[in-house]
Amino acid sequence: MPETNYTHSYRSVYNLTAYMVFVTKYRKKVLSDEWLKFLQLCFISILKAKDCELVEFNGECDHGDHVHLIVSYKPNMNVSDLVANLKSTSSKQMWQNYADDWIKIALNQLNSYCNSSHR
């Protein structure tokens, strides 16, 4: 008999997973390998605090624009609240740790926009 990954609680047996894709603003290709590793650690800590688990994490290095997550959660968890919490908390942590990099990227994009609009 194949092994199942069901979780047993007092009155229920479940295996709930959600597949999520988070995309950078305007699909800008800014995610480096270092940032992907940092995001993975962020998601793990956020989910652990919510009594959830990060089953799988994947993203494109070399300036990718999105990450894929498979999250295991409990039946009493509201998925929309979980997604909102993951997005807001990971964004705040990225700003706290990589603010200088974000500012450089924003200024570079602003300069390229201004240069292209004057032609």
N, C-alpha and C positions, 0 to 999 in steps of 0.2 A: 504494500500500500504506500503511495507517495506521501512524503512528509508535507504537512501544511503549515502555514505561518499564521494560524489563527490565534488571536488573543482571547483569553478566557477571563471574564470578570464575574461578579456575583450573579448577574442575571442574563448575561449575554455572551455570545461568541462572535467575534468579528475580525475582519481583515479589511480595513478601509484605507485606500490609498488615493492620492490626488496627484495628477500630473500637471505641473505648472511651468510656464515659460515666462520669464521676466526679461523685458526688452529695455535697452537704454533709451533715454529721451531722444526723440527724433531719429532713432536707430543709428546713432553715431557709433562708429567702430572705435571704442576707447578701452575695452577690457583687455588688460594684459594678463600674463600668466600669474604675476604677483597678486593682482586684484582678484582674479578668479579664486586663488587659494584663500585669500582673505574673506571673500564672500562665502565660500564654503564653510569656513570656521564660524562666520557670523550666523549663517542659517542653522548650523548645528546647535550653537548656543541658544538661539532664539527658540528653536523647536524643543530643545531639552527643557527650557523653562516652562513651556506650554504642555509638557508631558507628551510630546510628539517625537517622531524620529525621521531623520533624513535618510531615505532608503538609497537614493541615487542622486548624484549631482554631476552635471556635465556642462561645459561651455567651450566656446572657441577661443583659443589663445591667439596671439598675434592680432590684437585689435578686433576682437569679436564684438557683437552687438547684442547678444542675448545669452541667457543661461537656462538650463533645463533642470527641474527638480522633480523627484518623486518623493512624496511625503506620506508617511503613515500617521493616521490620527484616530482619535477616539470618537465614538458615536455622539457624544455630548458636545463636541467641538463644532463651532460654526465656521465653515470653510472660508466664507467671505471675510470674517474677522481675522482669521489666521493669515490670509493673503495680505490684508491691509497691514497687519502687524509686521509681517516679514518685509514688506516693501518699505514701510516707514522706518523701522529700526535699522535695517541694513543700509538704507540711504544715509541716515544720521551717522552711523558708524563709519561709512565711507568718507563722509565729509570731515569727520573728526580726525581721521587718520591720513587722508590724502587730499586735504584742502588745496595745498599748493599745486598739485598735479591737476586738479579740477579747474583751478583758475587759469593755469597755462593753456589747457585745452580750450576753455571758453574764449580766452583772448585770441588764441590762434584762429578759431572759427570765426570770431568777430572780424579779425583783420582780413581773412580770406573773403568774407562776405562783402566788406567795405571795398576791397580792391576789385572785386568782380562787378560791383554795382556802378563803378565809375568808368567803365569801359564804354 
